[in-house]
Amino acid sequence: MILSGAILLGLLALWILAAWVLAYRLGIGVRQAFLYAPLKLLYRISDTRMAAAAKADAPVIYAISHQSKLDPAVMLSLLPEQTLHILDEDSAKSIWLEPWRELARTITFNAQHVFVSRRLVRVLKGKGRLAVYLPDEVEPDTKSFRLVRAIARIAVQADAKIVPVFIANGRYVHSSLTPRARAPRRFLPKLSIAALPPMTITELVERAGGVSVTTTSNALFDRLAEARLAGADTNRSLFAAVRDAAVRFGPSKPIVEDVVTGALSYRKLLIGARVLGRRFAGSTKPGEAVGVLLPNANGLMLSLLGLLSAGRVAALMNYTAGPATTESAIKTAAIRTVVSSRAFIEKAGLADLVAATEKAGAKIVWLEDLRESVGMPEKLAAALLWRFPLARQNADKPAVILFTSGSEGTPKAVVLSAHGLLSNVAQVEARIAFSPTDRLLNVLPVFHSFGLTGGAILPLISGVPLFLYPSPLHYKIIPEIARKWQPTIMFGTDTFLAAYAKTAKDGDFSSLRFVVAGAEAVKPETRRTWRERFGAEIVEGYGMTESAPVIAVSSATHGRDGSVGRLLPGMRMRQEPVEGISEGGRLLVSGPNRMMGYMLADRPGELQPFTDEWLDTGDIVAIDREGFVAIKGRAKRFAKIAGEMISLGAVELMVKALWPEDNHAAVSVPDKKRGERIVLVTTADDLDAEGLRRCGKEAGAAEIMVPADIVRVPEIPLLGSGKTDYVSTRRVAMESLGLGLAA
């Protein structure tokens, strides 16, 4: 009895001591610290950012993403005692929360009263503090967004600063407000509090570019998304991110599947990756770039994770680019070893790429040979150690090399770090809601940045089951795959989506919640077809390989037809004026997803760091007053005719509207009198220059943008990503018109 009493007294003394330490370190009251100490211990809460948040000058509004019933207890413990907390009805009535509610003033949430009450403005103007618990919704509907709008209005009227707060991993605690199927519960997960520096709504609007490109409510919404991004763990390797996802969602959860080998669970995926990684480590050097020449299949994901586990850089090669481009890529990135599959090479007829690889001085390692050489001891060791990488990991070192599409010139090797890739995934997740209840069908090749980040990395670390299909060109088979596998999310390009719609039956894509489209503009008829026939909304995104790749994206509840969405959280943008273009300008961006740099042919294998603050997208864009970005065209995709800038993309849209069943590409060629002239390359047999001029005039198009020449072809040249190959298309036009290619 005496011993038990002594132990209890000792524990109480430790509790009091811990409370005093926390009170001193965080600048909170002793009573607050006393109640906070057990939460801090149980959830190992990282709270270093809260001390500065609590000291923010009043008036201030703490905008808290309400993920679990634990949030009010944590915030009541850490925010100043004079803060007025607006609690939801459950928190206001909860018996267990009673001790914490005594720490500060609280009122019950009432959407019809609280956010229109002048009392809150008076409280704030009196140097008050307000804590508001917002629904944890990445894609808020109109009703939910009203709360954001109301808070922004109150903040403006009171000239109050906003401090967004997000508790990372809060949605996985047992008292989570998210359905269990979307956020599997974990026993006492480690929590980390992200609290951003205080800023007024006016400052947020000015930082975004002013009232011409954003509203007060959107500026606040973006700031809340930035807090979510700040709470994401982007300072870890890609291997660690996948391993952590396996622990979070369950090692036995099926996560990746293909048409040949079936489904792999997280555990099997990481076991296989460790086996292959050990073989890669035995034949290559740490930090060395290793080529990966494989289609969308389980073998590709095993090889990618194996290379990352072994501390190698995965150089994902474009097998649709041809021998010359393959040889150039190998030399540029100083690749000595290429991982491939005999079955793939034979079935795809890519013997010329094998010859080009060997000609460039690289050797090919065949997956079939590696599998046959693996013994039972290796498999057993991998089964025991699948959680651990083979080499030391560093999120800021090169992880992946991608090669730009080369749609308008020679491809470049883009070097991306794990930090940049994971930042981009977190940015997208702060705009579009993904969960383990989704199923993602990816037909875009992983050697394309959209296919890699969105179609491979994001689902693996978000617990979204992934089906990899090897070719986006199988227009009849892919709808059948969708009907059988029932995806809820699909990625594609306009070219591919339009082709699938032509061959699909009405129910083939009925399981889809939405389709994310990128790489090229989505045509209105494509969007309409998918909306009406399949009930699937196409949300459009925009990016470039150098930004890992997403820069802007729409969502099902926050989008606008004809726009690629709004800038991702954590990114900044500016526009530079372009001579001859009155609406819009050249877009430059900056953000944590920016590439590390290039490898170029003149200095093979050497990373040339990108040190500028701003990344030039090379695109001409217009931005409306709510921040929605509309792409006007590539800067190189404008023709200067008699001193006037004409968008070749706009020409293509005009022709497509008149001849929607065919494919078209507009290119510019030299013209002695007017500087340049537009040539239309088309698959339409019934399209002639006179008919085009007449139809263009009836449609209200300026005469100067009607193509002067028409070149008919059986099909428009495409890149492996589905984008138009404008280099090849212009070559076709020049040859057809008898113009020298050097012109």
Salt bridges, closest charged atoms under 4 A:
ASP47 OD1 - ARG25 NH2 2.93
ASP47 OD2 - LYS40 NZ 3.30
ASP71 OD2 - HIS66 ND1 3.27
ASP88 OD1 - HIS66 NE2 2.94
GLU98 OE1 - ARG101 NH2 2.34
ASP136 OD1 - ARG228 NH2 2.42
ASP222 OD1 - ARG431 NH2 2.90
ASP222 OD2 - ARG566 NH2 2.54
GLU226 OE2 - ARG207 NH2 2.84
GLU226 OE1 - ARG223 NH1 2.79
GLU226 OE2 - ARG572 NH2 3.37
ASP233 OD2 - ARG236 NE 3.90
ASP244 OD2 - ARG236 NH1 2.75
ASP244 OD1 - ARG243 NE 2.81
GLU288 OE1 - ARG336 NH2 2.77
GLU327 OE2 - LYS331 NZ 3.11
GLU327 OE1 - LYS359 NZ 3.96
ASP369 OD1 - ARG342 NH1 2.81
GLU378 OE1 - ARG279 NH2 2.49
GLU408 OE1 - ARG634 NE 3.49
ASP438 OD1 - ARG513 NE 2.95
ASP494 OD2 - LYS523 NZ 3.04
ASP506 OD1 - ARG533 NH2 2.92
ASP508 OD1 - ARG483 NH1 2.72
GLU537 OE2 - ARG531 NH2 2.47
GLU540 OE1 - ARG527 NH2 2.89
ASP561 OD1 - ARG527 NE 3.74
ASP561 OD1 - ARG531 NH2 3.18
GLU576 OE2 - ARG574 NH1 3.13
GLU579 OE2 - LYS640 NZ 3.80
GLU583 OE2 - LYS632 NZ 3.87
GLU606 OE2 - ARG603 NH2 2.65
ASP616 OD2 - ARG586 NE 2.84
ASP619 OD1 - ARG634 NH1 3.28
ASP624 OD2 - ARG560 NH1 2.48
GLU626 OE2 - ARG560 NH2 2.89
GLU652 OE2 - ARG637 NH2 2.56
ASP671 OD1 - ARG677 NH1 3.48
GLU690 OE1 - ARG693 NH2 3.20
ASP709 OD2 - ARG677 NE 2.64
